Amino acid sequence: MHAGSVQAVQVSRKWERVPFGTYLLPELQREFTARCALLGMETQDSIEQAIRSWLGRKQA
């Protein structure tokens, strides 16, 4: 499956998302939020992308 397919699956399943929260350093949260805004991305989409990427690299 190529990246476009993965993104299509993510977009079509947004209504299935569950709440997820964590604590970050204030400067990290500000930089992340600003970068998402500059790129025109929703923070939840960016977080999901980061988690999927991290999980893909952390094969047990």
C-alpha distance matrix in Angstrom:
0.0 3.8 6.8 8.2 6.1 7.0 10.3 10.9 10.7 13.0 15.3 15.7 16.6 19.1 22.0 20.9 21.5 24.4 26.9 26.4 29.0 30.2 32.8 32.4 35.0 36.2 35.6 31.9 31.4 33.2 31.2 27.9 29.0 30.4 27.4 25.2 27.9 28.1 24.4 24.6 22.2 23.0 23.8 22.0 18.7 19.5 20.5 17.4 15.3 17.9 17.9 14.2 14.6 17.8 16.6 13.9 16.9 19.4 18.6 21.9
3.8 0.0 3.8 5.5 5.5 6.6 9.0 10.2 11.1 12.8 14.7 15.8 17.2 19.1 22.3 21.8 22.0 25.0 27.1 26.4 28.8 29.7 32.1 31.3 33.7 34.6 33.6 30.1 29.7 31.1 28.9 25.7 26.9 27.9 24.7 22.7 25.3 25.2 21.4 21.8 19.8 21.2 22.2 20.9 17.3 17.7 19.3 16.7 14.0 16.7 17.5 14.0 13.8 17.4 17.0 14.2 16.9 19.8 19.6 23.2
6.8 3.8 0.0 3.8 5.4 5.1 6.2 8.6 9.9 10.6 12.4 14.3 15.5 16.8 20.3 20.1 19.7 22.8 24.5 23.7 25.9 26.8 29.0 28.0 30.3 31.1 30.1 26.6 26.1 27.4 25.2 22.1 23.1 24.1 20.9 18.9 21.5 21.4 17.7 18.2 16.0 17.5 18.5 17.5 13.8 14.1 16.0 13.6 10.8 13.6 14.9 11.8 11.6 15.4 15.5 13.3 15.8 18.9 19.4 23.0
8.2 5.5 3.8 0.0 3.8 5.5 5.1 6.2 8.7 9.9 10.6 12.2 14.3 15.7 19.0 19.4 19.5 22.9 24.8 24.5 26.9 28.2 30.5 29.6 32.0 32.4 31.4 28.2 27.3 28.3 26.3 23.1 23.6 24.5 21.5 19.1 21.2 21.2 17.5 17.3 15.5 17.0 18.7 17.6 13.9 14.9 17.3 14.9 12.5 15.9 17.2 14.4 14.7 18.5 18.6 16.7 19.4 22.3 22.8 26.3
6.1 5.5 5.4 3.8 0.0 3.8 5.4 5.0 6.3 8.7 9.9 10.6 12.4 14.6 17.6 17.4 18.1 21.5 23.9 23.9 26.7 28.2 30.9 30.5 33.1 33.7 33.2 29.8 28.7 30.1 28.4 25.0 25.5 26.8 24.0 21.4 23.6 24.1 20.4 19.9 17.6 18.4 19.9 18.2 14.7 16.3 17.9 14.9 13.2 16.7 17.2 14.0 15.1 18.6 17.9 16.2 19.4 21.8 21.9 25.2
7.0 6.6 5.1 5.5 3.8 0.0 3.8 5.4 5.2 6.3 8.7 10.0 10.7 12.6 15.8 15.3 15.4 18.5 20.8 20.5 23.2 24.6 27.3 27.0 29.8 30.6 30.2 26.7 25.6 27.3 25.8 22.2 22.9 24.6 21.9 19.2 21.8 22.6 19.0 18.7 15.9 16.3 17.2 15.2 11.9 13.3 14.5 11.4 9.8 13.2 13.4 10.3 11.8 15.2 14.5 13.1 16.4 18.7 19.0 22.2
10.3 9.0 6.2 5.1 5.4 3.8 0.0 3.8 5.4 5.0 6.2 8.6 9.9 10.8 14.4 14.6 14.5 17.8 19.7 19.6 22.1 23.6 26.2 25.7 28.3 28.7 28.2 25.0 23.6 24.9 23.5 20.0 20.2 21.7 19.2 16.3 18.5 19.4 15.8 15.1 12.5 13.0 14.5 12.9 9.4 11.2 13.1 10.4 9.0 12.7 13.6 11.3 12.7 16.1 16.1 15.2 18.3 20.6 21.5 24.7
10.9 10.2 8.6 6.2 5.0 5.4 3.8 0.0 3.8 5.4 5.2 6.1 8.6 10.3 13.3 13.9 14.7 18.3 20.7 21.2 24.0 26.1 28.8 28.6 31.4 31.6 31.3 28.2 26.5 27.8 26.6 23.1 22.8 24.4 22.1 19.0 20.7 21.8 18.3 17.0 14.7 14.9 16.9 15.0 11.8 14.3 16.0 13.2 12.5 16.2 16.8 14.4 16.2 19.5 19.0 18.2 21.5 23.6 24.1 27.3
10.7 11.1 9.9 8.7 6.3 5.2 5.4 3.8 0.0 3.8 5.5 5.2 6.2 8.8 11.5 11.2 12.3 15.8 18.6 19.2 22.3 24.5 27.5 27.8 30.8 31.3 31.5 28.2 26.5 28.2 27.3 23.6 23.5 25.5 23.5 20.2 22.4 23.8 20.5 19.2 16.4 15.8 17.2 14.6 11.8 14.5 15.4 12.1 12.0 15.7 15.3 12.8 15.3 18.2 17.1 16.6 20.2 21.8 22.1 24.9
13.0 12.8 10.6 9.9 8.7 6.3 5.0 5.4 3.8 0.0 3.8 5.5 5.3 6.3 9.8 9.6 9.7 13.1 15.4 15.9 18.8 21.0 23.9 24.2 27.2 27.6 27.8 24.6 22.8 24.5 23.8 20.1 19.9 22.1 20.3 17.0 19.2 20.9 17.9 16.5 13.3 12.4 13.5 10.8 8.2 11.1 11.9 8.7 9.2 12.8 12.6 10.8 13.5 16.2 15.6 15.7 19.1 20.5 21.4 24.2
15.3 14.7 12.4 10.6 9.9 8.7 6.2 5.2 5.5 3.8 0.0 3.8 5.5 5.5 8.8 10.2 10.5 14.2 16.3 17.3 20.1 22.5 25.3 25.4 28.3 28.2 28.4 25.5 23.3 24.6 24.0 20.5 19.7 21.6 20.1 16.5 18.0 19.9 16.9 14.9 12.2 11.3 13.3 11.0 8.6 12.0 13.4 10.9 11.5 15.2 15.5 14.2 16.6 19.3 19.1 19.3 22.4 24.1 25.1 27.9
15.7 15.8 14.3 12.2 10.6 10.0 8.6 6.1 5.2 5.5 3.8 0.0 3.8 5.8 7.7 9.0 10.7 14.5 17.2 18.8 21.9 24.6 27.7 28.3 31.3 31.3 31.8 28.8 26.5 28.0 27.6 24.0 23.1 25.2 23.8 20.2 21.6 23.6 20.6 18.5 15.9 14.7 16.6 14.0 12.0 15.5 16.5 13.6 14.6 18.2 17.9 16.3 19.0 21.7 20.8 21.0 24.4 25.8 26.4 29.0
16.6 17.2 15.5 14.3 12.4 10.7 9.9 8.6 6.2 5.3 5.5 3.8 0.0 3.8 5.4 5.4 7.3 11.0 14.0 15.6 19.0 21.9 25.2 26.1 29.4 29.7 30.5 27.5 25.1 27.0 26.9 23.2 22.5 25.0 23.8 20.3 22.0 24.3 21.6 19.6 16.5 14.7 15.8 12.6 11.3 14.8 14.9 11.9 13.6 16.9 16.0 14.6 17.9 20.0 18.8 19.6 23.0 23.9 24.5 26.8
19.1 19.1 16.8 15.7 14.6 12.6 10.8 10.3 8.8 6.3 5.5 5.8 3.8 0.0 3.8 5.3 5.6 9.2 11.6 13.4 16.5 19.5 22.6 23.5 26.7 26.6 27.6 24.8 22.2 23.9 24.1 20.5 19.4 22.0 21.2 17.6 19.0 21.7 19.4 17.1 14.1 11.6 12.8 9.6 9.1 12.8 12.9 10.6 12.9 15.9 15.3 14.8 18.0 19.8 19.3 20.4 23.6 24.4 25.6 27.8
22.0 22.3 20.3 19.0 17.6 15.8 14.4 13.3 11.5 9.8 8.8 7.7 5.4 3.8 0.0 3.8 5.6 8.6 11.3 14.0 17.2 20.6 23.9 25.3 28.6 28.4 29.8 27.2 24.3 26.1 26.8 23.2 21.8 24.6 24.2 20.6 21.7 24.7 22.6 20.1 17.2 14.4 15.5 12.2 12.5 16.2 15.9 13.7 16.4 19.1 18.1 17.9 21.2 22.8 21.9 23.3 26.5 27.0 28.0 29.9
20.9 21.8 20.1 19.4 17.4 15.3 14.6 13.9 11.2 9.6 10.2 9.0 5.4 5.3 3.8 0.0 3.8 6.6 10.1 12.5 16.1 19.4 23.0 24.6 28.2 28.5 30.0 27.2 24.6 26.8 27.4 23.7 22.8 25.9 25.3 21.8 23.5 26.4 24.2 22.2 18.9 16.1 16.4 12.8 13.1 16.4 15.4 12.8 15.7 18.2 16.5 16.1 19.7 20.9 19.5 21.2 24.5 24.5 25.3 26.9
21.5 22.0 19.7 19.5 18.1 15.4 14.5 14.7 12.3 9.7 10.5 10.7 7.3 5.6 5.6 3.8 0.0 3.8 6.8 8.9 12.5 15.7 19.2 20.8 24.4 24.8 26.3 23.5 20.9 23.3 24.0 20.4 19.6 22.9 22.4 19.1 21.0 24.0 22.1 20.3 16.8 13.8 13.4 9.7 10.7 13.7 12.2 10.1 13.5 15.4 13.8 14.1 17.7 18.5 17.5 19.6 22.5 22.5 23.7 25.3
24.4 25.0 22.8 22.9 21.5 18.5 17.8 18.3 15.8 13.1 14.2 14.5 11.0 9.2 8.6 6.6 3.8 0.0 3.8 6.4 10.0 13.5 17.1 19.3 23.0 23.6 25.6 23.0 20.3 23.0 24.1 20.7 20.0 23.6 23.5 20.5 22.4 25.6 24.1 22.4 18.9 15.6 14.5 10.9 12.9 15.3 13.0 11.6 15.3 16.5 14.3 15.4 18.9 19.0 18.0 20.7 23.3 22.7 24.1 25.2
26.9 27.1 24.5 24.8 23.9 20.8 19.7 20.7 18.6 15.4 16.3 17.2 14.0 11.6 11.3 10.1 6.8 3.8 0.0 3.8 6.7 10.4 13.8 16.3 19.9 20.3 22.6 20.3 17.5 20.2 21.8 18.6 17.8 21.5 21.9 19.1 20.9 24.3 23.3 21.8 18.5 15.0 13.2 10.2 13.1 14.9 12.3 12.0 15.8 16.3 14.4 16.4 19.5 19.2 18.7 21.7 23.8 23.1 25.0 26.0
26.4 26.4 23.7 24.5 23.9 20.5 19.6 21.2 19.2 15.9 17.3 18.8 15.6 13.4 14.0 12.5 8.9 6.4 3.8 0.0 3.8 7.1 10.7 13.1 16.8 17.7 19.9 17.4 15.0 18.2 19.5 16.4 16.2 20.0 20.2 17.9 20.1 23.2 22.3 21.4 17.9 14.8 12.2 9.5 12.5 13.3 10.1 10.4 14.0 13.8 11.8 14.3 17.1 16.3 16.2 19.4 21.1 20.2 22.4 23.4
29.0 28.8 25.9 26.9 26.7 23.2 22.1 24.0 22.3 18.8 20.1 21.9 19.0 16.5 17.2 16.1 12.5 10.0 6.7 3.8 0.0 3.8 7.1 9.9 13.5 14.5 17.0 14.8 12.4 15.7 17.4 14.8 14.8 18.6 19.2 17.4 19.6 22.7 22.3 21.7 18.5 15.4 12.3 10.7 14.0 14.1 10.8 12.2 15.5 14.5 13.0 16.2 18.3 17.0 17.6 20.9 22.0 21.1 23.7 24.5
30.2 29.7 26.8 28.2 28.2 24.6 23.6 26.1 24.5 21.0 22.5 24.6 21.9 19.5 20.6 19.4 15.7 13.5 10.4 7.1 3.8 0.0 3.8 6.7 10.3 12.0 14.6 12.4 10.7 14.3 15.9 13.7 14.4 18.0 18.6 17.6 19.9 22.6 22.5 22.5 19.5 16.9 13.4 12.5 15.6 14.7 11.3 13.4 16.1 14.1 12.9 16.5 18.0 16.1 17.2 20.6 21.0 19.9 22.9 23.6
32.8 32.1 29.0 30.5 30.9 27.3 26.2 28.8 27.5 23.9 25.3 27.7 25.2 22.6 23.9 23.0 19.2 17.1 13.8 10.7 7.1 3.8 0.0 3.8 7.0 8.9 11.7 10.2 8.9 12.4 14.3 13.0 13.9 17.1 18.1 17.8 19.9 22.4 22.8 23.2 20.6 18.3 14.6 14.7 17.7 16.2 13.2 16.0 18.2 15.8 15.2 19.0 19.9 17.9 19.5 22.8 22.7 21.7 24.9 25.6
32.4 31.3 28.0 29.6 30.5 27.0 25.7 28.6 27.8 24.2 25.4 28.3 26.1 23.5 25.3 24.6 20.8 19.3 16.3 13.1 9.9 6.7 3.8 0.0 3.8 6.1 8.2 6.5 6.1 9.6 11.0 10.2 11.7 14.5 15.4 15.7 17.9 20.0 20.6 21.4 19.1 17.5 13.7 14.7 17.3 15.1 12.6 15.9 17.4 14.7 15.0 18.7 18.9 17.1 19.3 22.3 21.8 21.3 24.8 25.8
35.0 33.7 30.3 32.0 33.1 29.8 28.3 31.4 30.8 27.2 28.3 31.3 29.4 26.7 28.6 28.2 24.4 23.0 19.9 16.8 13.5 10.3 7.0 3.8 0.0 3.8 5.6 5.3 6.3 8.8 10.1 10.7 12.4 14.3 15.5 16.7 18.5 20.1 21.3 22.5 20.7 19.5 15.9 17.5 19.9 17.4 15.5 18.9 20.0 17.2 17.9 21.6 21.3 19.4 22.1 24.8 23.9 23.6 27.2 28.2
36.2 34.6 31.1 32.4 33.7 30.6 28.7 31.6 31.3 27.6 28.2 31.3 29.7 26.6 28.4 28.5 24.8 23.6 20.3 17.7 14.5 12.0 8.9 6.1 3.8 0.0 3.8 5.5 5.1 6.2 8.6 9.9 10.6 12.2 14.2 15.4 16.5 18.3 20.0 21.0 19.7 18.4 15.2 17.4 19.9 17.5 16.2 19.9 21.0 18.6 19.8 23.3 23.1 21.8 24.5 27.1 26.5 26.5 30.1 31.4
35.6 33.6 30.1 31.4 33.2 30.2 28.2 31.3 31.5 27.8 28.4 31.8 30.5 27.6 29.8 30.0 26.3 25.6 22.6 19.9 17.0 14.6 11.7 8.2 5.6 3.8 0.0 3.8 5.5 5.1 6.1 8.5 9.9 10.5 12.1 14.2 15.3 16.3 18.2 19.8 18.9 18.4 15.4 18.0 19.9 17.1 16.4 20.2 20.6 18.1 19.9 23.2 22.5 21.4 24.5 26.6 25.7 26.2 29.9 31.5
31.9 30.1 26.6 28.2 29.8 26.7 25.0 28.2 28.2 24.6 25.5 28.8 27.5 24.8 27.2 27.2 23.5 23.0 20.3 17.4 14.8 12.4 10.2 6.5 5.3 5.5 3.8 0.0 3.8 5.5 5.2 6.0 8.5 9.9 10.5 12.2 14.2 15.3 16.4 18.1 16.6 16.2 12.9 15.3 16.9 13.9 13.0 16.7 17.0 14.3 16.1 19.5 18.7 17.6 20.7 22.8 22.0 22.5 26.2 27.9
31.4 29.7 26.1 27.3 28.7 25.6 23.6 26.5 26.5 22.8 23.3 26.5 25.1 22.2 24.3 24.6 20.9 20.3 17.5 15.0 12.4 10.7 8.9 6.1 6.3 5.1 5.5 3.8 0.0 3.8 5.5 5.1 6.1 8.5 9.9 10.6 12.3 14.2 15.4 16.3 14.7 13.6 10.3 12.7 14.9 12.5 11.5 15.3 16.2 14.2 15.7 19.1 19.0 18.2 21.0 23.3 23.1 23.5 27.1 28.8
33.2 31.1 27.4 28.3 30.1 27.3 24.9 27.8 28.2 24.5 24.6 28.0 27.0 23.9 26.1 26.8 23.3 23.0 20.2 18.2 15.7 14.3 12.4 9.6 8.8 6.2 5.1 5.5 3.8 0.0 3.8 5.5 5.2 6.0 8.5 10.0 10.6 12.2 14.2 15.2 14.5 13.9 11.3 14.5 16.4 14.0 14.0 17.7 18.2 16.6 18.7 21.8 21.4 21.1 24.0 26.0 25.8 26.6 30.2 32.1
31.2 28.9 25.2 26.3 28.4 25.8 23.5 26.6 27.3 23.8 24.0 27.6 26.9 24.1 26.8 27.4 24.0 24.1 21.8 19.5 17.4 15.9 14.3 11.0 10.1 8.6 6.1 5.2 5.5 3.8 0.0 3.8 5.5 5.1 6.0 8.5 9.9 10.4 12.2 14.0 13.4 13.8 11.4 14.7 15.8 12.8 13.3 17.0 16.7 14.9 17.6 20.4 19.4 19.3 22.6 24.2 23.7 24.9 28.5 30.7
27.9 25.7 22.1 23.1 25.0 22.2 20.0 23.1 23.6 20.1 20.5 24.0 23.2 20.5 23.2 23.7 20.4 20.7 18.6 16.4 14.8 13.7 13.0 10.2 10.7 9.9 8.5 6.0 5.1 5.5 3.8 0.0 3.8 5.5 5.2 6.2 8.6 9.9 10.6 12.1 10.7 10.6 7.9 11.1 12.1 9.1 9.5 13.2 13.1 11.5 14.2 16.9 16.3 16.5 19.5 21.1 21.1 22.3 25.8 28.1
29.0 26.9 23.1 23.6 25.5 22.9 20.2 22.8 23.5 19.9 19.7 23.1 22.5 19.4 21.8 22.8 19.6 20.0 17.8 16.2 14.8 14.4 13.9 11.7 12.4 10.6 9.9 8.5 6.1 5.2 5.5 3.8 0.0 3.8 5.5 5.2 6.3 8.7 10.0 10.4 9.4 8.8 6.6 10.2 11.7 9.7 10.6 14.0 14.5 13.7 16.1 18.7 18.7 19.2 21.9 23.6 24.0 25.2 28.5 30.8
30.4 27.9 24.1 24.5 26.8 24.6 21.7 24.4 25.5 22.1 21.6 25.2 25.0 22.0 24.6 25.9 22.9 23.6 21.5 20.0 18.6 18.0 17.1 14.5 14.3 12.2 10.5 9.9 8.5 6.0 5.1 5.5 3.8 0.0 3.8 5.4 5.1 6.2 8.6 9.7 10.0 10.7 9.6 13.4 14.1 11.9 13.5 16.9 16.6 16.0 18.9 21.1 20.6 21.4 24.4 25.6 25.8 27.4 30.7 33.2
27.4 24.7 20.9 21.5 24.0 21.9 19.2 22.1 23.5 20.3 20.1 23.8 23.8 21.2 24.2 25.3 22.4 23.5 21.9 20.2 19.2 18.6 18.1 15.4 15.5 14.2 12.1 10.5 9.9 8.5 6.0 5.2 5.5 3.8 0.0 3.8 5.4 5.1 6.2 8.5 8.5 10.1 9.2 12.8 12.6 9.9 12.1 15.1 14.2 13.6 16.9 18.7 17.8 18.9 22.0 22.9 23.0 24.9 28.2 30.9
25.2 22.7 18.9 19.1 21.4 19.2 16.3 19.0 20.2 17.0 16.5 20.2 20.3 17.6 20.6 21.8 19.1 20.5 19.1 17.9 17.4 17.6 17.8 15.7 16.7 15.4 14.2 12.2 10.6 10.0 8.5 6.2 5.2 5.4 3.8 0.0 3.8 5.5 5.2 6.0 4.9 6.3 6.0 9.6 9.3 7.3 9.9 12.6 12.0 12.3 15.3 16.9 16.7 18.1 20.8 21.7 22.5 24.4 27.4 30.2
27.9 25.3 21.5 21.2 23.6 21.8 18.5 20.7 22.4 19.2 18.0 21.6 22.0 19.0 21.7 23.5 21.0 22.4 20.9 20.1 19.6 19.9 19.9 17.9 18.5 16.5 15.3 14.2 12.3 10.6 9.9 8.6 6.3 5.1 5.4 3.8 0.0 3.8 5.4 4.9 6.1 7.4 8.2 11.8 11.8 10.7 13.3 15.8 15.5 16.0 18.9 20.5 20.4 21.9 24.5 25.4 26.3 28.2 31.2 34.0
28.1 25.2 21.4 21.2 24.1 22.6 19.4 21.8 23.8 20.9 19.9 23.6 24.3 21.7 24.7 26.4 24.0 25.6 24.3 23.2 22.7 22.6 22.4 20.0 20.1 18.3 16.3 15.3 14.2 12.2 10.4 9.9 8.7 6.2 5.1 5.5 3.8 0.0 3.8 5.5 7.8 10.4 11.2 14.7 14.0 12.3 15.3 17.8 16.6 17.0 20.4 21.6 20.9 22.7 25.5 26.0 26.5 28.8 31.8 34.8
24.4 21.4 17.7 17.5 20.4 19.0 15.8 18.3 20.5 17.9 16.9 20.6 21.6 19.4 22.6 24.2 22.1 24.1 23.3 22.3 22.3 22.5 22.8 20.6 21.3 20.0 18.2 16.4 15.4 14.2 12.2 10.6 10.0 8.6 6.2 5.2 5.4 3.8 0.0 3.8 5.5 8.9 10.3 13.3 11.7 10.1 13.6 15.4 13.9 14.8 18.2 18.9 18.2 20.5 23.1 23.2 24.0 26.5 29.3 32.5
24.6 21.8 18.2 17.3 19.9 18.7 15.1 17.0 19.2 16.5 14.9 18.5 19.6 17.1 20.1 22.2 20.3 22.4 21.8 21.4 21.7 22.5 23.2 21.4 22.5 21.0 19.8 18.1 16.3 15.2 14.0 12.1 10.4 9.7 8.5 6.0 4.9 5.5 3.8 0.0 3.8 6.9 9.4 12.1 10.7 10.4 13.8 15.3 14.4 16.0 19.0 19.6 19.6 21.9 24.2 24.5 25.8 28.1 30.7 33.8
22.2 19.8 16.0 15.5 17.6 15.9 12.5 14.7 16.4 13.3 12.2 15.9 16.5 14.1 17.2 18.9 16.8 18.9 18.5 17.9 18.5 19.5 20.6 19.1 20.7 19.7 18.9 16.6 14.7 14.5 13.4 10.7 9.4 10.0 8.5 4.9 6.1 7.8 5.5 3.8 0.0 3.8 6.3 8.5 6.9 6.8 10.2 11.5 10.9 12.7 15.4 16.1 16.5 18.7 20.7 21.3 22.8 24.9 27.4 30.4
23.0 21.2 17.5 17.0 18.4 16.3 13.0 14.9 15.8 12.4 11.3 14.7 14.7 11.6 14.4 16.1 13.8 15.6 15.0 14.8 15.4 16.9 18.3 17.5 19.5 18.4 18.4 16.2 13.6 13.9 13.8 10.6 8.8 10.7 10.1 6.3 7.4 10.4 8.9 6.9 3.8 0.0 3.8 5.5 5.3 6.4 8.8 10.1 10.8 12.5 14.5 15.6 16.7 18.6 20.2 21.3 23.1 24.7 27.2 29.9
23.8 22.2 18.5 18.7 19.9 17.2 14.5 16.9 17.2 13.5 13.3 16.6 15.8 12.8 15.5 16.4 13.4 14.5 13.2 12.2 12.3 13.4 14.6 13.7 15.9 15.2 15.4 12.9 10.3 11.3 11.4 7.9 6.6 9.6 9.2 6.0 8.2 11.2 10.3 9.4 6.3 3.8 0.0 3.8 5.4 5.0 6.1 8.5 9.8 10.4 12.2 14.2 15.2 16.3 18.2 19.8 21.2 22.4 25.2 27.7
22.0 20.9 17.5 17.6 18.2 15.2 12.9 15.0 14.6 10.8 11.0 14.0 12.6 9.6 12.2 12.8 9.7 10.9 10.2 9.5 10.7 12.5 14.7 14.7 17.5 17.4 18.0 15.3 12.7 14.5 14.7 11.1 10.2 13.4 12.8 9.6 11.8 14.7 13.3 12.1 8.5 5.5 3.8 0.0 3.8 5.4 5.1 6.1 8.6 9.9 10.5 12.2 14.1 15.3 16.4 18.2 20.1 21.0 23.5 25.8
18.7 17.3 13.8 13.9 14.7 11.9 9.4 11.8 11.8 8.2 8.6 12.0 11.3 9.1 12.5 13.1 10.7 12.9 13.1 12.5 14.0 15.6 17.7 17.3 19.9 19.9 19.9 16.9 14.9 16.4 15.8 12.1 11.7 14.1 12.6 9.3 11.8 14.0 11.7 10.7 6.9 5.3 5.4 3.8 0.0 3.8 5.5 5.1 6.1 8.6 10.0 10.6 12.2 14.2 15.3 16.5 18.6 20.1 22.3 25.0
19.5 17.7 14.1 14.9 16.3 13.3 11.2 14.3 14.5 11.1 12.0 15.5 14.8 12.8 16.2 16.4 13.7 15.3 14.9 13.3 14.1 14.7 16.2 15.1 17.4 17.5 17.1 13.9 12.5 14.0 12.8 9.1 9.7 11.9 9.9 7.3 10.7 12.3 10.1 10.4 6.8 6.4 5.0 5.4 3.8 0.0 3.8 5.4 5.0 6.1 8.6 9.9 10.5 12.2 14.2 15.3 16.7 18.4 21.1 23.9
20.5 19.3 16.0 17.3 17.9 14.5 13.1 16.0 15.4 11.9 13.4 16.5 14.9 12.9 15.9 15.4 12.2 13.0 12.3 10.1 10.8 11.3 13.2 12.6 15.5 16.2 16.4 13.0 11.5 14.0 13.3 9.5 10.6 13.5 12.1 9.9 13.3 15.3 13.6 13.8 10.2 8.8 6.1 5.1 5.5 3.8 0.0 3.8 5.4 5.1 6.2 8.6 9.8 10.5 12.2 14.1 15.5 16.4 19.2 21.6
17.4 16.7 13.6 14.9 14.9 11.4 10.4 13.2 12.1 8.7 10.9 13.6 11.9 10.6 13.7 12.8 10.1 11.6 12.0 10.4 12.2 13.4 16.0 15.9 18.9 19.9 20.2 16.7 15.3 17.7 17.0 13.2 14.0 16.9 15.1 12.6 15.8 17.8 15.4 15.3 11.5 10.1 8.5 6.1 5.1 5.4 3.8 0.0 3.8 5.4 5.2 6.1 8.5 9.8 10.5 12.2 14.4 15.4 17.6 20.1
15.3 14.0 10.8 12.5 13.2 9.8 9.0 12.5 12.0 9.2 11.5 14.6 13.6 12.9 16.4 15.7 13.5 15.3 15.8 14.0 15.5 16.1 18.2 17.4 20.0 21.0 20.6 17.0 16.2 18.2 16.7 13.1 14.5 16.6 14.2 12.0 15.5 16.6 13.9 14.4 10.9 10.8 9.8 8.6 6.1 5.0 5.4 3.8 0.0 3.8 5.5 5.2 6.1 8.6 9.9 10.6 12.5 14.4 16.6 19.6
17.9 16.7 13.6 15.9 16.7 13.2 12.7 16.2 15.7 12.8 15.2 18.2 16.9 15.9 19.1 18.2 15.4 16.5 16.3 13.8 14.5 14.1 15.8 14.7 17.2 18.6 18.1 14.3 14.2 16.6 14.9 11.5 13.7 16.0 13.6 12.3 16.0 17.0 14.8 16.0 12.7 12.5 10.4 9.9 8.6 6.1 5.1 5.4 3.8 0.0 3.8 5.5 5.1 6.1 8.6 9.8 10.8 12.3 15.2 18.0
17.9 17.5 14.9 17.2 17.2 13.4 13.6 16.8 15.3 12.6 15.5 17.9 16.0 15.3 18.1 16.5 13.8 14.3 14.4 11.8 13.0 12.9 15.2 15.0 17.9 19.8 19.9 16.1 15.7 18.7 17.6 14.2 16.1 18.9 16.9 15.3 18.9 20.4 18.2 19.0 15.4 14.5 12.2 10.5 10.0 8.6 6.2 5.2 5.5 3.8 0.0 3.8 5.4 5.0 6.0 8.5 10.0 10.5 13.1 15.5
14.2 14.0 11.8 14.4 14.0 10.3 11.3 14.4 12.8 10.8 14.2 16.3 14.6 14.8 17.9 16.1 14.1 15.4 16.4 14.3 16.2 16.5 19.0 18.7 21.6 23.3 23.2 19.5 19.1 21.8 20.4 16.9 18.7 21.1 18.7 16.9 20.5 21.6 18.9 19.6 16.1 15.6 14.2 12.2 10.6 9.9 8.6 6.1 5.2 5.5 3.8 0.0 3.8 5.5 5.1 6.1 8.8 10.0 11.8 14.7
14.6 13.8 11.6 14.7 15.1 11.8 12.7 16.2 15.3 13.5 16.6 19.0 17.9 18.0 21.2 19.7 17.7 18.9 19.5 17.1 18.3 18.0 19.9 18.9 21.3 23.1 22.5 18.7 19.0 21.4 19.4 16.3 18.7 20.6 17.8 16.7 20.4 20.9 18.2 19.6 16.5 16.7 15.2 14.1 12.2 10.5 9.8 8.5 6.1 5.1 5.4 3.8 0.0 3.8 5.5 5.1 6.5 8.8 11.1 14.4
17.8 17.4 15.4 18.5 18.6 15.2 16.1 19.5 18.2 16.2 19.3 21.7 20.0 19.8 22.8 20.9 18.5 19.0 19.2 16.3 17.0 16.1 17.9 17.1 19.4 21.8 21.4 17.6 18.2 21.1 19.3 16.5 19.2 21.4 18.9 18.1 21.9 22.7 20.5 21.9 18.7 18.6 16.3 15.3 14.2 12.2 10.5 9.8 8.6 6.1 5.0 5.5 3.8 0.0 3.8 5.4 5.3 6.2 9.4 12.1
16.6 17.0 15.5 18.6 17.9 14.5 16.1 19.0 17.1 15.6 19.1 20.8 18.8 19.3 21.9 19.5 17.5 18.0 18.7 16.2 17.6 17.2 19.5 19.3 22.1 24.5 24.5 20.7 21.0 24.0 22.6 19.5 21.9 24.4 22.0 20.8 24.5 25.5 23.1 24.2 20.7 20.2 18.2 16.4 15.3 14.2 12.2 10.5 9.9 8.6 6.0 5.1 5.5 3.8 0.0 3.8 5.4 5.1 7.1 9.7
13.9 14.2 13.3 16.7 16.2 13.1 15.2 18.2 16.6 15.7 19.3 21.0 19.6 20.4 23.3 21.2 19.6 20.7 21.7 19.4 20.9 20.6 22.8 22.3 24.8 27.1 26.6 22.8 23.3 26.0 24.2 21.1 23.6 25.6 22.9 21.7 25.4 26.0 23.2 24.5 21.3 21.3 19.8 18.2 16.5 15.3 14.1 12.2 10.6 9.8 8.5 6.1 5.1 5.4 3.8 0.0 3.8 5.7 6.5 10.1
16.9 16.9 15.8 19.4 19.4 16.4 18.3 21.5 20.2 19.1 22.4 24.4 23.0 23.6 26.5 24.5 22.5 23.3 23.8 21.1 22.0 21.0 22.7 21.8 23.9 26.5 25.7 22.0 23.1 25.8 23.7 21.1 24.0 25.8 23.0 22.5 26.3 26.5 24.0 25.8 22.8 23.1 21.2 20.1 18.6 16.7 15.5 14.4 12.5 10.8 10.0 8.8 6.5 5.3 5.4 3.8 0.0 3.8 5.8 9.3
19.4 19.8 18.9 22.3 21.8 18.7 20.6 23.6 21.8 20.5 24.1 25.8 23.9 24.4 27.0 24.5 22.5 22.7 23.1 20.2 21.1 19.9 21.7 21.3 23.6 26.5 26.2 22.5 23.5 26.6 24.9 22.3 25.2 27.4 24.9 24.4 28.2 28.8 26.5 28.1 24.9 24.7 22.4 21.0 20.1 18.4 16.4 15.4 14.4 12.3 10.5 10.0 8.8 6.2 5.1 5.7 3.8 0.0 3.8 6.2
18.6 19.6 19.4 22.8 21.9 19.0 21.5 24.1 22.1 21.4 25.1 26.4 24.5 25.6 28.0 25.3 23.7 24.1 25.0 22.4 23.7 22.9 24.9 24.8 27.2 30.1 29.9 26.2 27.1 30.2 28.5 25.8 28.5 30.7 28.2 27.4 31.2 31.8 29.3 30.7 27.4 27.2 25.2 23.5 22.3 21.1 19.2 17.6 16.6 15.2 13.1 11.8 11.1 9.4 7.1 6.5 5.8 3.8 0.0 3.8
21.9 23.2 23.0 26.3 25.2 22.2 24.7 27.3 24.9 24.2 27.9 29.0 26.8 27.8 29.9 26.9 25.3 25.2 26.0 23.4 24.5 23.6 25.6 25.8 28.2 31.4 31.5 27.9 28.8 32.1 30.7 28.1 30.8 33.2 30.9 30.2 34.0 34.8 32.5 33.8 30.4 29.9 27.7 25.8 25.0 23.9 21.6 20.1 19.6 18.0 15.5 14.7 14.4 12.1 9.7 10.1 9.3 6.2 3.8 0.0
